[in-house]
Amino acid sequence: MKLLILGGYGVFGGRLAQLLADMPNLDILIAGRNLAAAKAFCDRWTGAARLRPVRAERDAIAALLAAEAPDLIVDASGPFQDYGPNPYGVVEAAIAHGVSYLDFADGSDFVQGIARFDAAARDKGLFVLSGVSSFPVLTAAVLAEMAQTMTIADVRGGIAPSPYAGVGMNVMRAVLGYAGQPVRLRRKGADSTGIGLGESLRYTVAVPGALPLRNIRFSLVDVPDLRLIPALMPSVQSLWMGAGPVPEVLHRMLNLLARARSALHLPNLAPLAPLCYRVLNACTFGEHRGGMFLEAAGAANGKPVTRSWHLLAEADDGPLIPSMAIEAIIRKLHAGAAPAPGARSAVGALTLADYDALFAKRRIRTGWREDSAAGPLYPRLLGAAFEALPPLVQALHRPGPRSQWAGRAQVTRGKGLLPRVVAALFGFPRAGADVPVTVTFATDAKGVETWERNFGGRVMRSTQRLGQARNTHLMDERFGPLRFGLALVQDGDRLRLIPRRWSFLGLPLPSALMPRGNSHERQEEDRFCFHVEIDLPLIGNVVCYDGWLRRAE
């Protein structure tokens, strides 16, 4: 099989080639206007697929197709919003030469317009699919899964790339091109518009049982989903899609530019693309993780319901996701399962199961959440991951209105004056080798749990509840004026508690100064076991207590 990737040495084209590297029967032509860049890409190649560099110009692609006769062309060049007076020249050339076609287009107008070639593609038995990427293929697959159990009315979603992912120049041009421009979308059952990059919301991407991303600002982007999904699902009354680039300070600068352009009728911001490209790609700090979410509100069994799907990708696996839709189609094509002939958007080309098979090979986790006003705190936060915990860990976190557990613990204190002062201020347990422990739980009508820990007469109290706002999907624990947002992470047969945010009297405190330490729960034989370490930056360990509990009443 011979594949031609137009823009094959670029961000998306290069990642697609990487995803197909293990296919020895695949010949890939790495094409683009810069032959030296294509050669350099091929020189670095180590995969089983065979690569060859070729020079290609969009307005002269017909000659290349005639000379090479590929089985498939993938357009990964872009920006699709700015292809000039003949935006579909590559599509027309592909059909004329009997070559099927896929692209990464993220421009709504471009993807919608592909249908004009449907009859010509059918006549030649070719498939021509546009917008073969996370937006709209993955989003449509997730919503199709949701629609099996609920009627979807309102949808919002977003993608949050890792700061290490790298932003392509063409993507930057495309985004700045519509920043501050009206973006067509669906609101409250009517066609409407929003301001590109000028509307924002905050969201926490949190796969149940996994360490969530930090609460992220998402801003409206012009993606094909905004028009294609309502046409596919008539029940959808509102649809909003955003992107959450970090660091947030630069994101907010883009927001200001977009709003200024809209309010003052400023010229197109695309000339700023080279500067923004350099700045964003230089800001490679923070967690090397990315994510995506889709949240749908509607009805199930006659009752209102809100469900959400979350994705977390670690390190360099996240940036591969936009190219996975084309990877999946090519693998299916290689196995003899070609898409049906015709020209159309790629919505419906893949199912969520197709994606799950690809995610399973990488450090990519997904999961579902359903908003519920009832039930114990920990099962609500952990969802399906709660059932994977040991029985005694589950039992302790289903306390009912009141319960009490008792056992023993070993307590150690940090050495030095500062750790002793901090431990005394917060009332941490005194050091001891065999300290009696009693933990009493009380749950009020709102689901707020009060924990009273008694270590040999030394009592510590805290309240735990569902996190709100920037603590959403975190467990909100409060010790007097101090408030902590803790992530509940299922790690095999252990439940880990990882601090993500903290504040004093409602004022956020620097994360660099946040208490940390290895804290987890587990089961050993017939005992619930706990291990809590509290370390402070610059000070070190303040206290550590390790022990066991059994239910007392």
PyMOL commands that set and color helices and strands:
alter all, ss='L'
color gray80, all
select helices_A, chain A and resi 11-19+35-43+58-68+80-82+89-96+108-123+134-146+169-178+225-232+248-264+270-282+315-334+352-359+377-388+391-396+417-426+469-471+511-513
alter helices_A, ss='H'
color red, helices_A
select strands_A, chain A and resi 2-6+27-32+50-55+72-75+100-103+127-130+151-160+182-187+190-195+200-203+216-220+238-243+289-300+303-314+342-345+364-370+402-413+432-443+449-455+458-466+475-479+482-491+494-504+507-508+520-524+527-536+540-551
alter strands_A, ss='S'
color yellow, strands_A
deselect
rebuild
show_as cartoon
